[in-house]
């Protein structure tokens, strides 16, 4: 299985050699090209960075690690929010430019064109209406002039420097030239010269009206183009903002995952190792190696407590061993004493048995002698 193999990198003669080793034996060797050295350098940099992070984590207490983790996550969230606001502000700027500049300018130009055409129509009506209605039409012409002047005044602050300002000046010049013909037209109307009125209306005033229309049309076309350009730029900024925000969100998520992983390595794993060590110590396992001795703060205190507990377990085991040894010695002494008593009893009983046996033998000899004496006496009596 691949889990049984480990790889080591050896540099020789400017080339990198990767060795796959299994239990101390070289199993496979492969030489990579020299151009892979850049990737190796990158891996070494990452390993050094990881080692630096671990060293820094070991110098912090659990409280400091937790505060640092939350602070980093908070900073990442704030950075993401600030970046999102900055990108969206660009989109808002484009929308604001359209809403406060190009759209109002286009509306004012529309009003100006409408008021101009209305004045042109009223000039024609002034020529055609009866004499008794001409006073009313003159008042309407004055109203049209007032409206046109108001439109030009409203349009002036909406113009931008450069091309649009030139177009606005062209409209103003053409409109001023056209409005200037109102007084001669009214004078001709008052004189009753119908032919001169028609000639002026269809002659120079028509040419001036066409110049005004062309100037307004050119400016409105420019407004439409620039408004569309700004709107499309806003759409592009919006799409770019979405893309960058998604990238920033992914980077923030990866950063938070990295912080969580470091928190696991710096807090969860040491606590798990200490919990395992305490569990083994509670089971009187003295072969345990107390972890986190190089930590600081709470983990160092828990590691010191584990050392004290390990020493206590060793002392308890030594006391139990001494107690067991004394119990074995007492048991051996008891057995020895019992064996001695048994030997003494056996010796005493053996002497008594020997004395009884000797006495029985003597009694048997005496009985035999008496029997012999009785037989002899009986034999003498019968003879």
GICOR-V726258 format. One record per residue. N is the residue number from 1. RES is the residue in one small letter. SS is DSSP state (alpha for helix, beta for strand, coil for the rest). Layout:
BEGIN
N|RES|SS + N|RES|SS
END
This chain:
BEGIN
1|x|coil + 2|x|alpha + 3|x|alpha + 4|x|alpha + 5|x|coil + 6|x|beta + 7|x|beta + 8|x|beta + 9|x|beta + 10|x|beta + 11|x|beta + 12|x|beta + 13|x|coil + 14|x|coil + 15|x|beta + 16|x|beta + 17|x|beta + 18|x|beta + 19|x|beta + 20|x|beta + 21|x|beta + 22|x|beta + 23|x|coil + 24|x|coil + 25|x|beta + 26|x|beta + 27|x|beta + 28|x|beta + 29|x|beta + 30|x|beta + 31|x|beta + 32|x|beta + 33|x|coil + 34|x|alpha + 35|x|alpha + 36|x|alpha + 37|x|alpha + 38|x|alpha + 39|x|alpha + 40|x|alpha + 41|x|alpha + 42|x|alpha + 43|x|alpha + 44|x|alpha + 45|x|alpha + 46|x|alpha + 47|x|alpha + 48|x|alpha + 49|x|alpha + 50|x|alpha + 51|x|alpha + 52|x|alpha + 53|x|alpha + 54|x|alpha + 55|x|alpha + 56|x|alpha + 57|x|alpha + 58|x|alpha + 59|x|coil + 60|x|coil + 61|x|coil + 62|x|alpha + 63|x|alpha + 64|x|alpha + 65|x|alpha + 66|x|alpha + 67|x|alpha + 68|x|alpha + 69|x|alpha + 70|x|alpha + 71|x|alpha + 72|x|alpha + 73|x|alpha + 74|x|alpha + 75|x|alpha + 76|x|alpha + 77|x|alpha + 78|x|alpha + 79|x|alpha + 80|x|alpha + 81|x|alpha + 82|x|alpha + 83|x|alpha + 84|x|alpha + 85|x|alpha + 86|x|alpha + 87|x|alpha + 88|x|alpha + 89|x|alpha + 90|x|alpha + 91|x|alpha + 92|x|alpha + 93|x|alpha + 94|x|alpha + 95|x|alpha + 96|x|alpha + 97|x|alpha + 98|x|alpha + 99|x|alpha + 100|x|alpha + 101|x|alpha + 102|x|alpha + 103|x|alpha + 104|x|alpha + 105|x|alpha + 106|x|alpha + 107|x|alpha + 108|x|alpha + 109|x|alpha + 110|x|alpha + 111|x|alpha + 112|x|alpha + 113|x|alpha + 114|x|alpha + 115|x|alpha + 116|x|alpha + 117|x|alpha + 118|x|alpha + 119|x|alpha + 120|x|alpha + 121|x|alpha + 122|x|alpha + 123|x|alpha + 124|x|alpha + 125|x|alpha + 126|x|alpha + 127|x|alpha + 128|x|alpha + 129|x|coil + 130|x|coil + 131|x|alpha + 132|x|alpha + 133|x|alpha + 134|x|alpha + 135|x|alpha + 136|x|alpha + 137|x|alpha + 138|x|alpha + 139|x|alpha + 140|x|alpha + 141|x|alpha + 142|x|alpha + 143|x|alpha + 144|x|alpha + 145|x|alpha + 146|x|alpha + 147|x|alpha + 148|x|alpha + 149|x|alpha + 150|x|alpha + 151|x|alpha + 152|x|alpha + 153|x|alpha + 154|x|alpha + 155|x|alpha + 156|x|alpha + 157|x|coil + 158|x|coil + 159|x|coil + 160|x|coil + 161|x|coil + 162|x|coil + 163|x|alpha + 164|x|alpha + 165|x|alpha + 166|x|alpha + 167|x|alpha + 168|x|alpha + 169|x|alpha + 170|x|alpha + 171|x|alpha + 172|x|alpha + 173|x|alpha + 174|x|alpha + 175|x|alpha + 176|x|alpha + 177|x|alpha + 178|x|alpha + 179|x|alpha + 180|x|coil + 181|x|alpha + 182|x|alpha + 183|x|alpha + 184|x|alpha + 185|x|alpha + 186|x|alpha + 187|x|alpha + 188|x|alpha + 189|x|alpha + 190|x|alpha + 191|x|alpha + 192|x|coil + 193|x|coil + 194|x|alpha + 195|x|alpha + 196|x|alpha + 197|x|alpha + 198|x|alpha + 199|x|alpha + 200|x|alpha + 201|x|alpha + 202|x|alpha + 203|x|coil + 204|x|alpha + 205|x|alpha + 206|x|alpha + 207|x|alpha + 208|x|alpha + 209|x|alpha + 210|x|alpha + 211|x|alpha + 212|x|alpha + 213|x|alpha + 214|x|alpha + 215|x|alpha + 216|x|alpha + 217|x|alpha + 218|x|alpha + 219|x|alpha + 220|x|alpha + 221|x|alpha + 222|x|alpha + 223|x|alpha + 224|x|alpha + 225|x|alpha + 226|x|alpha + 227|x|alpha + 228|x|alpha + 229|x|alpha + 230|x|alpha + 231|x|alpha + 232|x|alpha + 233|x|alpha + 234|x|alpha + 235|x|alpha + 236|x|alpha + 237|x|alpha + 238|x|alpha + 239|x|alpha + 240|x|alpha + 241|x|alpha + 242|x|alpha + 243|x|alpha + 244|x|alpha + 245|x|alpha + 246|x|alpha + 247|x|alpha + 248|x|alpha + 249|x|alpha + 250|x|alpha + 251|x|alpha + 252|x|alpha + 253|x|alpha + 254|x|alpha + 255|x|alpha + 256|x|alpha + 257|x|alpha + 258|x|alpha + 259|x|alpha + 260|x|alpha + 261|x|alpha + 262|x|alpha + 263|x|alpha + 264|x|alpha + 265|x|alpha + 266|x|alpha + 267|x|alpha + 268|x|alpha + 269|x|alpha + 270|x|alpha + 271|x|alpha + 272|x|alpha + 273|x|alpha + 274|x|alpha + 275|x|alpha + 276|x|alpha + 277|x|alpha + 278|x|alpha + 279|x|alpha + 280|x|alpha + 281|x|alpha + 282|x|alpha + 283|x|coil + 284|x|coil + 285|x|coil + 286|x|coil + 287|x|coil + 288|x|coil + 289|x|coil + 290|x|coil + 291|x|coil + 292|x|coil + 293|x|coil + 294|x|coil + 295|x|coil + 296|x|coil + 297|x|coil + 298|x|alpha + 299|x|alpha + 300|x|alpha + 301|x|alpha + 302|x|alpha + 303|x|alpha + 304|x|alpha + 305|x|alpha + 306|x|alpha + 307|x|alpha + 308|x|alpha + 309|x|alpha + 310|x|alpha + 311|x|alpha + 312|x|alpha + 313|x|alpha + 314|x|alpha + 315|x|alpha + 316|x|alpha + 317|x|alpha + 318|x|alpha + 319|x|alpha + 320|x|alpha + 321|x|alpha + 322|x|alpha + 323|x|alpha + 324|x|alpha + 325|x|alpha + 326|x|alpha + 327|x|alpha + 328|x|alpha + 329|x|alpha + 330|x|alpha + 331|x|alpha + 332|x|alpha + 333|x|alpha + 334|x|alpha + 335|x|alpha + 336|x|alpha + 337|x|alpha + 338|x|alpha + 339|x|alpha + 340|x|alpha + 341|x|alpha + 342|x|alpha + 343|x|alpha + 344|x|alpha + 345|x|alpha + 346|x|alpha + 347|x|alpha + 348|x|alpha + 349|x|alpha + 350|x|alpha + 351|x|alpha + 352|x|alpha + 353|x|alpha + 354|x|alpha + 355|x|alpha + 356|x|alpha + 357|x|alpha + 358|x|alpha + 359|x|alpha + 360|x|alpha + 361|x|alpha + 362|x|alpha + 363|x|alpha + 364|x|alpha + 365|x|alpha + 366|x|alpha + 367|x|alpha + 368|x|alpha + 369|x|alpha + 370|x|alpha + 371|x|alpha + 372|x|alpha + 373|x|alpha + 374|x|alpha + 375|x|alpha + 376|x|alpha + 377|x|alpha + 378|x|alpha + 379|x|alpha + 380|x|alpha + 381|x|alpha + 382|x|alpha + 383|x|coil
END
